[in-house]
Amino acid sequence: MSRVASNHPWEVAGLGHHPYRIVGVVNRVGPIRMPNGLMVGAPGQPMGTCQFCLMGIKECWQIQSADGKRFEVGCDCVRRAYDEAGERVPAIVKQFEREKRQAAAKARDERVRARLAEIIANPPAVLLERKIVLPWGEERTLLEDLKQVLPRCGAAGKARHLKRIEKVIAGA
């Protein structure tokens, strides 16, 4: 019995028969040690290749076709191929992207917290000298105000305060 060809872009490109299954995701970034001991790639350089569009990629989505062929593509090609074939993007793709966004936000929040802790531990002179007057007449230094306000802030508020304080420090 002959198989009916689909219009899936990966099948048209000869990467195996439809349906496809995502079997994993691997990050390939330089530098990478080759079997002969040679180090190749700069730190952070994408070292994978999308086997559909030949773009250099860091996030390599490992796909297995119905006939057992395995290949790697980038996240953009995963989305594009499913869209072009008129299929829903697999939930694993959305879950991975959500986890990646959450990890980036967590890392950003940690950098902000660490920088604020550093500023409070070793305050620049400008934060000790410059004073502000609050609407009810109380006068505080910028450092005192920062110490008062930060415990009540979420991640976005802390980032805004850090940006404001960094401008003051840079302008001093």
N, C-alpha and C positions, 0 to 999 in steps of 0.2 A: 504494500500500500504506500503510495507516495504522499509526502507531507505537503500540505498547502502552505505556501509562504505567507508570512504576515508582513505588515508594513512597518514593523517596529524598526527604528533606526539602527539598533545594534545588530539585528538580523540582516538587514540590508548591507551593513558594513562587514558582514562575515564573522561576527563574534559569537556565533552559536545560534541555536534555535530558541524561540520564544516558548514558554514563559521563562522569566529570569528570576533569580532569587539572590538577595543581598546576603552574603555570608560573613561579612566583616568589614571593618574599617581600620586602616593602618596609617599612622603618620610617618612619613619618610622625609626627614630633614637632615641636612648636612651638619657637621661632617660625618661621613660614613666610612668605616674601615672596610676595604676590599679584601677578598680572600688572600691576596698576595701581601697584605699588610699595609698597603698604600692608603692614605687618608684622602678622600675626595670631597669636594663641596665646602662652601663657606658655612659658618654657623647660621642656622635658620634658613638656609637655602632649600627650596623644594627639590627633592631628589627623586620623586616618582614621575611617571609619565602616564597620562590618560591614553588608553589604547584605542579610544574612539576618535578624539580630536588631536592627539599628540601634544597637548599642552603640558608643560611642566607643572606638577601638582604636589602639594604636601599631603593632603588628605586623599588617600587611595581607597576607594570603595571597591571591595572585592565582590565580584558578581559571578554566579554560576548559572549557565544556561541549562535548558532542559536536556540537551545532549551531553552534558557533563563538562563543557568547556569552561575554564575559569579565566577571567580577565579583570583588569582594574581600570576604573574610570574616575573622573573627578566629580565632585558634588554637583557642579553645574550641569554636567552631561547626564547625571542621574535624573535630575529634575526635568531637563529639556527632553530627554528621550521618553520619559513617561508622559509628559505633556503632548509631545508630537504623536505618540501612539494612542492618545485619547484615554489613557489609564490614570487611575489615581496614584499619586505618589505614595509609596509605602510608608506606613506609620513609623518605621524604624528611622527613616530619613528625617522626619519631623522631630522625633524624639532626640536624635543625635544633635541636630541643629539647636534645639532648645537647651540641651545640656551644655553645648558649647557657648551659647550666649550667657547662660547662668554662670559658667566658670569664668568667663571674661569679666562679667559684672562683679563677681566675688573678688577676683584679683585686683580690679580697679579700686574697689572699696577698701581692700587691705592696704593698698599703696597710699590712699588718702589718709586712712587712720594712722599708718606708720609715720607719714610726713607730719601730721598734726601733733602726734605724740612727741616727735623730734623737736618741733617748734616750741611746744609747751615746756619740754625739758630744758632746752637751751634757747630761751627767747632772744631774738635780736633786740638791740637797744631801742629801735623804733617802736616796738610793741610795749616797751616799758615807759617810754617818754610820751608818746602820743595819747591824748585823752579824748574821750567822747562824752557828750552830755546827753543823757537819756531824756525822754519827753517829760518825766516827772522831776527833773532837775538833778538827779544823781549823776555824779561825775565818776568815770572809770577809765582805767588805761585799756588799751586794746587787748592786752593779754588777759586782764581781769574779765573783760567782756567775753572773750573767746572761751575762757574757762566756765563762765556762767551759761553760755548758750549751747556749747557742744553736747552736753549730756542730754539735751532735749531734741537734738537733731537726728534725723534719719541719714541714710547714705547720701542722698541728693543734697540735703542741707549741709552736711559736712563738706561735700565737694565744693559747694558754693562759697562757704566760709574760707576754705583753703585757697580758692582762687582769689578771693578778696584780700586775704592776708598776704599771699604771694605778691600781689600787685603793690601793696603797701611796702613790703620788704624790698622789692625791686626798685621802687621809687625813692627809697631812703638814701 
